[in-house]
Amino acid sequence: MKKVQFGTHMLEKEVEDWWSNTMQRFNEECMEVTWALFRDAFMENYFPEDVCGKKEVEFIELKQGNGTVAEYAARFQELIKYCSHYNTMNAERSKCLKFVNGPSHDIKKAIGYQRITRFS
């Protein structure tokens, strides 16, 4: 238990240091910190481009397999954040098409007939 507490403390300190340095850079450049700016800086630091690329490929190849639809949906939600083109206001239809093509054939057939246009 003490190792977990120590490890957590070390990570908190690392993040505090990263955020302090990042804020200093933003302030020097007179940049207003928006959510998008924070997210981009965070992803750049903690999810390098090669990691994001691997996650994007994993998302593109995602299928239900032997899991449940709920497990597939959870994994879909977890991986889609690495695919920026699916996270825009205009990507709703594409997101639905991608989701419908992942489940097993029988489920895909039933879902496909519903013509889902809103991912939620």
Summary of the structure (lengths in Angstrom):
residues: 120
radius of gyration: 19.0
end to end distance: 38.8
largest distance: 56.7
contacts: 254
relative contact order: 0.07
helix: 72%
strand: 0%
